[in-house]
Amino acid sequence: MEGKYNGSTVSLLGRNAVFSGVREMSIVGGSGVFRFARGYAQAKTVWLNTTSGDAIVEYNVYVLHY
């Protein structure tokens, strides 16, 4: 893949309790374009299989990077 963000990462820190409604986690940095990034992410479990532990989680990410 090519593009401005290819190879860049965002690092999240926080508790992601899948049984809670909407969870909020901090963005504490990243790599590449997202070096020194700050912000937050909201996670919401859309589907969860308690037998296998599989889940589909929706993330809304708000990032400020320089």
C-alpha atoms as one frame of an Amber mdcrd trajectory, in Angstrom:
protein
   0.000   0.000   0.000   1.024   3.562  -0.593  -0.128   6.694   1.107   0.650
   9.349   3.652  -0.148   7.145   6.689   1.351   3.854   5.432   3.552   2.313
   8.133   2.434   4.783  10.821   0.851   3.603  14.073  -1.227   5.060  16.909
  -0.705   3.864  20.504  -3.714   3.538  22.825  -3.610   3.178  26.592  -6.562
   2.332  28.797  -8.962  -0.337  29.953 -11.072  -1.915  27.220 -13.835  -3.759
  29.096 -15.822  -5.385  26.267 -18.993  -5.738  28.369 -19.209  -1.971  29.003
 -21.150   0.269  26.614 -18.769   2.855  25.189 -15.199   2.878  26.477 -12.724
   5.728  26.212  -8.964   5.292  25.904  -6.121   7.785  25.588  -3.887   8.137
  22.557  -0.411   8.398  24.049   1.743   8.586  20.932   2.523   6.731  17.776
   5.072   6.316  15.029   5.702   7.824  11.620   3.202  10.580  10.871   1.668
  10.065  14.330   4.862  10.627  16.354   3.921  12.616  19.509   0.208  12.174
  18.711  -2.390  12.886  21.384  -6.131  12.359  21.543  -8.642   9.712  22.493
 -10.490   6.729  21.098 -13.995   5.532  21.852 -14.679   1.815  21.494 -18.084
   0.134  21.283 -18.638  -3.628  21.078 -20.915  -4.352  18.115 -20.900  -8.163
  18.382 -19.465 -10.575  20.946 -19.316 -14.377  21.024 -18.792 -15.272  24.691
 -17.970 -18.901  23.816 -15.060 -18.192  21.477 -14.130 -14.718  22.740 -14.435
 -13.290  19.217 -15.711  -9.729  18.954 -16.370  -6.965  16.477 -15.475  -3.601
  17.997 -16.150  -0.184  16.456 -13.508   2.485  17.158 -13.939   6.241  16.739
 -10.500   7.832  16.983  -9.760  11.538  17.462  -6.084  12.331  16.851  -4.056
  15.532  17.046  -0.630  15.178  15.448   2.049  17.635  14.430
